[in-house]
Amino acid sequence: MRIGIIGAGKVGTSIGFALKQKGMEITAISDLLEEPLGTTRKYLGSGVRYTLNSLEVVEASDVIAVTTQDRAIKDVAAAIADKAGNLEGKLFFHTSGAHPASLLKPLDAKGARLGALHPLQTFPDIDSAIKVLPTTYIFIEGEESSIGALRTIGKTIGFDVVEIEGKDKVLYHLSAVFVCNLLCALLYTGEKIMDKIGIEFQPFLPIIKATLANIESKGPLMSLTGPVVRGDVETVLSHLEAMKDMELYKKAYKALSLVAVEVAEEKGGLSEEAIEKLKQALV
């Protein structure tokens, strides 16, 4: 399996590194700029063609990973479809978590097989990506003829492979945004509130780690604690009063606390009266 990569960013470089380390052949990698190619060369080394021409990647490879930013995927596919010859037998997959394999549709007319492969992971930089990929779940989707190769690549890159439908990609990505990106925004909110009383973020790390450990062993439902699941309306009201000059954070608190009320209802243990009082306080 000769694998080429279009897009020498964090995802393309880390995936290329992981595949090459496991003995797979990386034939070529392209980018619009020389600088990212220079960085990628440090990780992938010799034996790989580094080029500014994506068609060279296509010609040299049986499998082509389009690892550009999401907004460029469709344009890359259209440009290749416009300039390339017959693509019969070649597999193209993109690495977007938010979009289905059909984003590569222009290549279908040239005979290419299409797919998508997304590591469910956060990649702040190449080194951290390489470190966490072996423990990462890889989500794949695409045409039936593509799944076998995608599964092989996914198992080579990461921990395990999960197949998903293209129509479900937006909800899959939305879930990832909540548990990763918005988790960072939530912790940032807590940090900004701490700043008001001169407390640093460090003392809160143990409770964050303990919560994540509980979630890993018990799941989110059984791990939630705090005033809402205790039915402590007075504490909730005091929190809202303390945020009278923090309107944005108050909105976030109300929205998430209403979700916590939903959790409390599912767990049971709170009276209907307590639940109603909480909802009234949080609307």
Secondary structure, DSSP 8 states (H G I E B T S, - for coil): -EEEEE--SHHHHHHHHHHHHTT-EEEEEE-SSHHHHHHHHHHH-SSSEEES-HHHHHHH-SEEEE-S-HHHHHHHHHHHHHH----TT-EEEE--SSS-GGGGGGGGGGT-EEEEEEE-S--SSHHHHHHHGGG-EEEEEE-HHHHHHHHHHHHHHSSEEEE--GGGHHHHHHHHIIIIIHHHHHHHHHHHHHHTTT--SGGGHHHHHHHHHHHHHH-HHHH--SHHHHT-HHHHHHHHHHTTT-HHHHHHHHHHHHHHHHHHHHH--S-HHHHHHHHHHH-
